[in-house]
Amino acid sequence: MVLTAADISILPRPTSKLSSVNWDQLMFGRTFTDHMFCADFEDGKWIGFRIEPYGNISIEPSLSAFHYGQSIFEGLKAFRGSDGQVRVFRPEMNAKRLNASARRMCMAEVPESLFLEGIRALLSIDSDWVHGKAGYSLYLRPFLFATETYLGIKASDSYRFMIIASPVGSYYDGRIRVRIEQHYSRASAGGTGTAKAAGNYGASLFPAMLGQKEGYRQLVWTDSATHTYIEESGTMNLFIVHNGTLITPPLDSNTILAGVTRDSILALSRRRGWETREEPISVDFLKTGLADGSIKEVFGTGTAATIASIECIGINGVDYSLPDLGLESQANQLATELSAIKMGEIPDSLGWNWNL
Ligand SMILES: *Cc1c(COP(=O)(O)O)cnc(C)c1O
């Protein structure tokens, strides 16, 4: 199936909510644009491609997504450059990852043209929501859930695919405090850690709440078998800078989400000629490097925060602080370059942007 713009019906909202938005006080994920994109998978086919006003949807209580968790999502952003052009960052990567999640969760896959044309249709009608001011972007949330109304445990026969969009502002959030988690697990080998499956996030909330009570913003998950190797943090992949070399855990453990930002940071670092390694990072290696100063930077990467520098890591009751290297840090240099590519300020020689 190849979807084109002509296959999508459009029901516009009579009046836009745009004028009521307070752009100086946007909180992540709380404000939504005027429209949403929907499509349904029924009797083995994708049908009903439509743009509707953002709002309530009607579903039955027996909806299988509620009961057995066939629900997956994606997250990506659109930016408006100073040239006025709207660009979406590497959306085909998200389309592929949604389908990798769908296969793991035994759900219908979303054809790439449906994913991309859905984004295009939503951005076309809500394009005024992509603010051009530095730091602003429009967060896109595609998601897929089971819609069969049946209480038997089985893969659903029907699904809905939707895309909603939320403007996000520029706020400097500062460096964050994290704690190494060595009791609870996010993912285990053979589990669903590589899928952006809703249940993974629900399961992380209780351990994360315990960490927050101790003053840590996020947990750094470790491998579930031994709790001695670090994996990732919240919805971010992790990098350490060890004597100038960027190291991030490899994806072959099948417990780590393959981040688009992770991939982009590795590519940009290699292009700069910086040494990069994808290899296991033990908690001991991290602890030693933090203590002797050979590890000067630790940062998380993800679409929401882009790059979040870490100021302090709690390991087994001891807090290890990291120096604030400011704009000189490798993390900051990469963040600046990545942002310039997304905004169209420097040539997109890696072909990452998708122009609306
Ligand atoms: C989404 C996510 C990431 C980051 O992926 P990006 O594509 O860079 O946004 C990392 N880890 C987890 C667990 C995630 O859900």
The ligand as an ORCA input file, in Angstrom:
! r2SCAN-3c Opt
* xyz 0 1
  C      12.583      7.119     22.877
  C      13.637      6.560     23.748
  C      15.009      6.880     23.611
  C      15.506      7.952     22.676
  O      15.204      7.739     21.338
  P      15.248      8.967     20.316
  O      14.885      8.338     19.018
  O      16.624      9.504     20.339
  O      14.248      9.962     20.801
  C      15.924      6.233     24.414
  N      15.530      5.322     25.319
  C      14.238      5.000     25.503
  C      13.881      3.982     26.512
  C      13.257      5.617     24.732
  O      11.974      5.315     24.928
*
